Amino acid sequence: MSATRPRVLLTQRQTDPVMQRIEQNFTIAPVPDHRMTTRELLDAARAFQPQAIMTSTGLPLRGDDVAQLPDCVKVVATVSVGTDHLDIPALHARGIIVTNTPDVLTDCNADMAILLMLAAARRAGEYTTLMREGWGRPLAMDEMLGTRISGKRLGIVGMGRIGQAVARRARGFDMTVMYSNRRRLPAAQEAGATYFSTLTDMLPHCDILSLHLPATPETEGMIDADLLGRLPRGAIFINAARGALVDEDALIAALRSGQLAAAGLDVYRNEPNPDPRFLELPNVFLTPHVGSATIETRTDMGMLAIENVEAVLNGRAAPTPVHA
């Protein structure tokens, strides 16, 4: 680093170890006690004139927003794998390098998918509600029964790093793993999973369907009424990827009709204010987009973002750049 410490704008607080490293190596503006809005980010950038911005999902920077960033900004480091909140071409056109934090959150996101499967299948939300309301009587042998996931057929949509990590965990439950992907994996990475070149061919064989692919214009709303209707009646639906992948009207209808027995959701189209109809459905287990929310993973993500910022501001190649 130069004698004059670089200026970094944080759109929200990071974990304590990450904050300590940032405060030791950079000059930072006061960090808000909430995640900034886009307007707040742009106002702060104009006032603070940072060389780097550390942001994350849920804070969009689109074409008009990018045009308002001051010329001093050299790098936008998102503390996330997903980059659908950023206008990558517009940022690159301004000469701004974009980085993300892949790999370090793979295990936690895969763990979350398994948590959602277990919670949805075993009616964890309903059991918790019953306990908080006082329980009060023994349950009958045929009352509030869930479904075991052991031995079930799991269909994974998107067999990248996280999808493969989910598959490894699923095998611990003796699940039969199938996947649909843009291209087939090498046999060593498949590890016995069955490949389907089209999602429609895979769906009728899935007891559980789990999404693990990014949100892009091509995947917008891809899980619709037609695809949900191709699943066996009583299937379980899991989404720990992106809410934009799903037609939520169709998902809610499938849950109400019994086409889906249950769903486990960590992501939604309208975050942080998801469709309130989900709260009315007892067969949905909901978490607030916390797939990476462990001390270890959030710290690793923040540290990787810092490494990207340091590299760019010192004229080196970013460890994990995002290409257009």
Secondary structure, DSSP 8 states (H G I E B T S, - for coil): --SS--EEEESS---HHHHHHHHHH-EE----SS---HHHHHHHHHHH--SEEEE-TT--B-HHHHHTS-TT--EEEESSS--TTB-HHHHHHTT-EEE---STTHHHHHHHHHHHHHHHHTTHHHHHHHHHTT--S---TTSS-----TT-EEEEE--SHHHHHHHHHHHTTT-EEEEE-SS---HHHHTT-EEESSHHHHGGG-SEEEE-----TTTTT-B-HHHHHHS-TTEEEEE-S-GGGB-HHHHHHHHHHTSEEEEEES--SSTTS--GGGGG-TTEEE--S-TT-SHHHHHHHHHHHHHHHHHHHTT---SSB---
